[in-house]
Structure formats: structure tokens, C-alpha cells
Amino acid sequence: GGEEEGEEGRVPVALGRDLSGRVLPRRGRGGGAAGLALASGTSAVFYSVINLCQAGDEIVSANNLYGGTYTQFNDILPQFNIKTNFVDPNDPENFAKAITPKTKLIFCETVSNPALDIVDVEAVAEIAHAHGIPLVVDSTFTTPYLQKPIEHGADIVIHSLTKWLGGHGTGIGGIVIDSGKF
């Protein structure tokens, strides 16, 4: 069936197993150590945040996000008592100014959707690392062919497989790639 025996007993096959090798070959992971395939890009964003944050925590995020991500951060995460501090990403120092002792991650898109603003991943990564927190980057618009955010300091990279990697919305999927460095 849909379960297998594991260290935790019987678990759904999709839990606790790295499925990314079947979805995205190692060369397509942009230098990441491992990946996790999920049902959608939105799921990939949620899994990334919810695994780094708990009730009472905060994230700092670019304000020029894909609408679904913005809604998740602005309307859904507060239901889990996770606050998002939105900033204009065109000046990387805005991320630094918004960090509080409760901040657990910085989030941005390599190229924002739909504004097509380009974030300085290296500068934002330096800010995140100076504060001991990871930089989580949605790289949907810059597939690993165009940019490898891990090489520029990103700790976790997300792709919506539904768009450029998957072929124009003919299938839905998402992937979280861990740099193995945080």
C-alpha cells in the first residue's frame, strides 16, 4: 500500500523519504545536499517555514512576492501565531533592520513574481548569516539552469515545479532543496 516499515513504525511512503532524486536529478538541485518533493510550490514554502518556526516566531520577507505566498505569510501564518515582517527587498539593509530576536528566517524570491525585481542574494545571505538565521529563497523564476542560489549563500531553495521546471502548469509540484550548510 501507501505505507512502509521505518524507524518510526508504519509511515506514509512520502514521509521520511527523499523523493527528490526521482523528481529532480542531483544536477538539477543547484548544488544542494538533499531535497524533498511536495504537492505544490505553496506546500514547499509552507513546509520550509513551519519546520523553522513555531508559535511566537517571526520571519522577515520581501514584500514583492507571488500572491499565494504573500497570502500565506500575511493571512495564514498568523493563524499559527507566526508573524511576517515585510520589507522592500530592493535595499538589502531593509532585511537587517526588520530582524528581531524572534526572527527565524529571511525569505525572498530570486526574481519576484510578478514584478520581476531581482534580489541581491549574496547581500541578503550575508545579513541572514550575520544574525545566525537561514536565507530561504524561492527560485521558481530562476531554475538551476539560470541561477544556483546556494552558490550565492542561500541555505534553502524552493521551486514550484508547476511553472518552468515542470512545463507550463501541466502538473503540480514543489521541491525544497537543503544546502546542507545551515
Short mmCIF file of the C-alpha atoms (twelve columns), coordinates in Angstrom:
data_MODEL
# 
_entry.id   MODEL 
# 
loop_
_atom_site.group_PDB 
_atom_site.id 
_atom_site.type_symbol 
_atom_site.label_atom_id 
_atom_site.label_alt_id 
_atom_site.label_comp_id 
_atom_site.label_asym_id 
_atom_site.label_seq_id 
_atom_site.Cartn_x 
_atom_site.Cartn_y 
_atom_site.Cartn_z 
_atom_site.pdbx_PDB_model_num 
ATOM 1   C CA . GLY A 1   0.000  0.000  0.000   1 
ATOM 2   C CA . GLY A 2   0.977  3.528  0.696   1 
ATOM 3   C CA . GLU A 3   2.995  2.694  3.813   1 
ATOM 4   C CA . GLU A 4   6.315  1.113  4.661   1 
ATOM 5   C CA . GLU A 5   8.025  -0.023 7.837   1 
ATOM 6   C CA . GLY A 6   10.515 2.525  9.142   1 
ATOM 7   C CA . GLU A 7   12.257 3.670  12.323  1 
ATOM 8   C CA . GLU A 8   9.021  5.313  13.443  1 
ATOM 9   C CA . GLY A 9   6.872  2.269  12.635  1 
ATOM 10  C CA . ARG A 10  4.481  2.293  9.697   1 
ATOM 11  C CA . VAL A 11  4.615  5.666  7.954   1 
ATOM 12  C CA . PRO A 12  3.177  7.013  4.713   1 
ATOM 13  C CA . VAL A 13  5.670  6.384  1.920   1 
ATOM 14  C CA . ALA A 14  6.089  10.111 1.201   1 
ATOM 15  C CA . LEU A 15  7.153  10.901 4.768   1 
ATOM 16  C CA . GLY A 16  10.746 10.425 5.793   1 
ATOM 17  C CA . ARG A 17  11.982 9.530  2.325   1 
ATOM 18  C CA . ASP A 18  13.967 11.702 -0.058  1 
ATOM 19  C CA . LEU A 19  11.854 11.574 -3.208  1 
ATOM 20  C CA . SER A 20  13.703 14.385 -4.948  1 
ATOM 21  C CA . GLY A 21  16.053 12.066 -6.837  1 
ATOM 22  C CA . ARG A 22  13.038 10.733 -8.665  1 
ATOM 23  C CA . VAL A 23  11.653 14.166 -9.449  1 
ATOM 24  C CA . LEU A 24  14.726 16.361 -9.821  1 
ATOM 25  C CA . PRO A 25  18.076 14.765 -10.664 1 
ATOM 26  C CA . ARG A 26  21.058 15.727 -8.481  1 
ATOM 27  C CA . ARG A 27  22.430 18.008 -11.189 1 
ATOM 28  C CA . GLY A 28  19.142 19.947 -11.086 1 
ATOM 29  C CA . ARG A 29  19.308 20.636 -7.360  1 
ATOM 30  C CA . GLY A 30  21.601 23.598 -7.808  1 
ATOM 31  C CA . GLY A 31  24.327 22.319 -5.508  1 
ATOM 32  C CA . GLY A 32  22.007 21.213 -2.713  1 
ATOM 33  C CA . ALA A 33  22.708 18.259 -0.453  1 
ATOM 34  C CA . ALA A 34  19.160 16.893 -0.455  1 
ATOM 35  C CA . GLY A 35  15.642 17.733 -1.487  1 
ATOM 36  C CA . LEU A 36  12.066 16.952 -0.633  1 
ATOM 37  C CA . ALA A 37  9.353  16.778 -3.279  1 
ATOM 38  C CA . LEU A 38  5.946  18.123 -2.266  1 
ATOM 39  C CA . ALA A 39  2.465  18.517 -3.708  1 
ATOM 40  C CA . SER A 40  2.966  22.137 -4.818  1 
ATOM 41  C CA . GLY A 41  5.233  25.155 -4.630  1 
ATOM 42  C CA . THR A 42  2.938  26.608 -1.982  1 
ATOM 43  C CA . SER A 43  3.383  23.425 0.063   1 
ATOM 44  C CA . ALA A 44  7.149  23.727 -0.337  1 
ATOM 45  C CA . VAL A 45  7.067  27.279 1.052   1 
ATOM 46  C CA . PHE A 46  4.821  26.234 3.959   1 
ATOM 47  C CA . TYR A 47  6.951  23.192 4.855   1 
ATOM 48  C CA . SER A 48  10.086 25.341 4.849   1 
ATOM 49  C CA . VAL A 49  8.606  27.936 7.178   1 
ATOM 50  C CA . ILE A 50  6.788  25.570 9.514   1 
ATOM 51  C CA . ASN A 51  9.939  23.462 10.007  1 
ATOM 52  C CA . LEU A 52  11.950 26.502 11.082  1 
ATOM 53  C CA . CYS A 53  9.283  28.382 13.046  1 
ATOM 54  C CA . GLN A 54  6.865  27.758 15.852  1 
ATOM 55  C CA . ALA A 55  4.170  29.829 17.531  1 
ATOM 56  C CA . GLY A 56  5.558  33.189 18.605  1 
ATOM 57  C CA . ASP A 57  8.329  33.284 16.000  1 
ATOM 58  C CA . GLU A 58  8.768  35.799 13.186  1 
ATOM 59  C CA . ILE A 59  10.108 35.820 9.667   1 
ATOM 60  C CA . VAL A 60  11.389 38.692 7.562   1 
ATOM 61  C CA . SER A 61  10.205 38.549 3.979   1 
ATOM 62  C CA . ALA A 62  10.415 40.537 0.790   1 
ATOM 63  C CA . ASN A 63  7.107  42.291 0.136   1 
ATOM 64  C CA . ASN A 64  7.068  41.677 -3.636  1 
ATOM 65  C CA . LEU A 65  6.040  38.040 -3.543  1 
ATOM 66  C CA . TYR A 66  3.904  35.736 -5.633  1 
ATOM 67  C CA . GLY A 67  0.325  36.346 -4.477  1 
ATOM 68  C CA . GLY A 68  -0.157 32.891 -2.978  1 
ATOM 69  C CA . THR A 69  3.000  33.235 -0.885  1 
ATOM 70  C CA . TYR A 70  2.058  36.729 0.238   1 
ATOM 71  C CA . THR A 71  -1.368 35.470 1.313   1 
ATOM 72  C CA . GLN A 72  0.232  32.559 3.162   1 
ATOM 73  C CA . PHE A 73  2.557  34.885 5.056   1 
ATOM 74  C CA . ASN A 74  0.055  37.680 5.650   1 
ATOM 75  C CA . ASP A 75  -3.133 35.711 6.374   1 
ATOM 76  C CA . ILE A 76  -2.370 32.037 7.096   1 
ATOM 77  C CA . LEU A 77  0.840  32.050 9.167   1 
ATOM 78  C CA . PRO A 78  -0.701 34.449 11.736  1 
ATOM 79  C CA . GLN A 79  -3.235 31.684 12.467  1 
ATOM 80  C CA . PHE A 80  -0.211 29.709 13.735  1 
ATOM 81  C CA . ASN A 81  0.995  32.790 15.646  1 
ATOM 82  C CA . ILE A 82  3.875  33.302 13.200  1 
ATOM 83  C CA . LYS A 83  4.369  36.941 12.242  1 
ATOM 84  C CA . THR A 84  5.856  38.157 8.969   1 
ATOM 85  C CA . ASN A 85  7.703  41.463 8.787   1 
ATOM 86  C CA . PHE A 86  7.545  42.538 5.139   1 
ATOM 87  C CA . VAL A 87  10.295 44.728 3.662   1 
ATOM 88  C CA . ASP A 88  11.206 46.314 0.339   1 
ATOM 89  C CA . PRO A 89  13.907 43.908 -0.926  1 
ATOM 90  C CA . ASN A 90  15.480 46.388 -3.333  1 
ATOM 91  C CA . ASP A 91  17.688 47.562 -0.436  1 
ATOM 92  C CA . PRO A 92  19.162 44.527 1.372   1 
ATOM 93  C CA . GLU A 93  19.636 46.595 4.551   1 
ATOM 94  C CA . ASN A 94  15.843 46.604 4.923   1 
ATOM 95  C CA . PHE A 95  16.081 42.920 5.859   1 
ATOM 96  C CA . ALA A 96  18.640 43.689 8.577   1 
ATOM 97  C CA . LYS A 97  16.501 46.494 10.021  1 
ATOM 98  C CA . ALA A 98  13.474 44.181 10.351  1 
ATOM 99  C CA . ILE A 99  15.223 41.332 12.198  1 
ATOM 100 C CA . THR A 100 14.148 40.869 15.813  1 
ATOM 101 C CA . PRO A 101 15.217 38.344 18.466  1 
ATOM 102 C CA . LYS A 102 12.197 36.244 17.380  1 
ATOM 103 C CA . THR A 103 13.229 36.107 13.692  1 
ATOM 104 C CA . LYS A 104 13.901 32.555 12.493  1 
ATOM 105 C CA . LEU A 105 14.460 33.079 8.762   1 
ATOM 106 C CA . ILE A 106 14.641 35.536 5.882   1 
ATOM 107 C CA . PHE A 107 12.588 34.800 2.772   1 
ATOM 108 C CA . CYS A 108 12.760 36.224 -0.739  1 
ATOM 109 C CA . GLU A 109 12.328 35.280 -4.381  1 
ATOM 110 C CA . THR A 110 15.350 35.407 -6.694  1 
ATOM 111 C CA . VAL A 111 13.177 37.160 -9.260  1 
ATOM 112 C CA . SER A 112 9.877  38.342 -7.857  1 
ATOM 113 C CA . ASN A 113 6.599  37.225 -9.365  1 
ATOM 114 C CA . PRO A 114 5.049  39.210 -10.995 1 
ATOM 115 C CA . ALA A 115 7.150  42.409 -10.573 1 
ATOM 116 C CA . LEU A 116 10.383 40.768 -11.830 1 
ATOM 117 C CA . ASP A 117 12.516 42.590 -9.240  1 
ATOM 118 C CA . ILE A 118 15.904 40.946 -8.709  1 
ATOM 119 C CA . VAL A 119 17.158 40.467 -5.150  1 
ATOM 120 C CA . ASP A 120 20.849 40.576 -4.222  1 
ATOM 121 C CA . VAL A 121 21.002 37.026 -2.826  1 
ATOM 122 C CA . GLU A 122 24.622 37.343 -1.646  1 
ATOM 123 C CA . ALA A 123 23.953 40.536 0.314   1 
ATOM 124 C CA . VAL A 124 20.805 39.149 1.921   1 
ATOM 125 C CA . ALA A 125 22.570 35.854 2.734   1 
ATOM 126 C CA . GLU A 126 25.357 37.773 4.495   1 
ATOM 127 C CA . ILE A 127 22.746 39.575 6.600   1 
ATOM 128 C CA . ALA A 128 20.953 36.336 7.472   1 
ATOM 129 C CA . HIS A 129 24.153 34.552 8.420   1 
ATOM 130 C CA . ALA A 130 25.414 37.500 10.487  1 
ATOM 131 C CA . HIS A 131 22.252 37.024 12.582  1 
ATOM 132 C CA . GLY A 132 22.530 33.217 12.700  1 
ATOM 133 C CA . ILE A 133 19.402 32.563 10.654  1 
ATOM 134 C CA . PRO A 134 18.886 30.858 7.288   1 
ATOM 135 C CA . LEU A 135 18.054 32.506 3.990   1 
ATOM 136 C CA . VAL A 136 15.159 30.731 2.282   1 
ATOM 137 C CA . VAL A 137 14.873 31.579 -1.412  1 
ATOM 138 C CA . ASP A 138 12.082 30.837 -3.866  1 
ATOM 139 C CA . SER A 139 13.954 30.321 -7.114  1 
ATOM 140 C CA . THR A 140 10.990 29.373 -9.286  1 
ATOM 141 C CA . PHE A 141 11.736 32.040 -11.893 1 
ATOM 142 C CA . THR A 142 15.453 31.227 -11.999 1 
ATOM 143 C CA . THR A 143 15.667 27.493 -12.457 1 
ATOM 144 C CA . PRO A 144 19.009 25.834 -11.614 1 
ATOM 145 C CA . TYR A 145 19.923 26.350 -15.251 1 
ATOM 146 C CA . LEU A 146 19.859 30.142 -14.788 1 
ATOM 147 C CA . GLN A 147 20.927 30.598 -11.176 1 
ATOM 148 C CA . LYS A 148 22.067 28.450 -8.281  1 
ATOM 149 C CA . PRO A 149 21.164 30.469 -5.147  1 
ATOM 150 C CA . ILE A 150 23.090 28.084 -2.878  1 
ATOM 151 C CA . GLU A 151 26.290 29.211 -4.608  1 
ATOM 152 C CA . HIS A 152 25.360 32.762 -3.586  1 
ATOM 153 C CA . GLY A 153 24.696 31.918 0.070   1 
ATOM 154 C CA . ALA A 154 21.089 30.680 0.201   1 
ATOM 155 C CA . ASP A 155 20.518 27.919 2.749   1 
ATOM 156 C CA . ILE A 156 17.206 26.553 1.469   1 
ATOM 157 C CA . VAL A 157 15.917 26.860 -2.095  1 
ATOM 158 C CA . ILE A 158 12.330 26.317 -3.177  1 
ATOM 159 C CA . HIS A 159 10.980 25.712 -6.661  1 
ATOM 160 C CA . SER A 160 7.425  25.485 -7.835  1 
ATOM 161 C CA . LEU A 161 7.734  22.610 -10.291 1 
ATOM 162 C CA . THR A 162 4.429  23.702 -11.810 1 
ATOM 163 C CA . LYS A 163 5.994  26.581 -13.708 1 
ATOM 164 C CA . TRP A 164 9.338  26.490 -15.544 1 
ATOM 165 C CA . LEU A 165 10.721 23.156 -14.331 1 
ATOM 166 C CA . GLY A 166 7.503  21.199 -14.831 1 
ATOM 167 C CA . GLY A 167 6.239  22.595 -18.066 1 
ATOM 168 C CA . HIS A 168 3.637  25.323 -18.001 1 
ATOM 169 C CA . GLY A 169 1.213  24.066 -15.387 1 
ATOM 170 C CA . THR A 170 0.602  20.604 -16.824 1 
ATOM 171 C CA . GLY A 171 1.464  19.095 -13.428 1 
ATOM 172 C CA . ILE A 172 1.597  20.472 -9.909  1 
ATOM 173 C CA . GLY A 173 4.585  20.050 -7.629  1 
ATOM 174 C CA . GLY A 174 7.141  21.763 -5.468  1 
ATOM 175 C CA . ILE A 175 10.580 20.981 -4.133  1 
ATOM 176 C CA . VAL A 176 12.607 22.138 -1.144  1 
ATOM 177 C CA . ILE A 177 16.373 21.893 -1.561  1 
ATOM 178 C CA . ASP A 178 18.602 21.967 1.502   1 
ATOM 179 C CA . SER A 179 22.129 23.295 1.028   1 
ATOM 180 C CA . GLY A 180 23.339 21.148 3.906   1 
ATOM 181 C CA . LYS A 181 25.126 24.213 5.297   1 
ATOM 182 C CA . PHE A 182 22.710 25.542 7.891   1 
# 
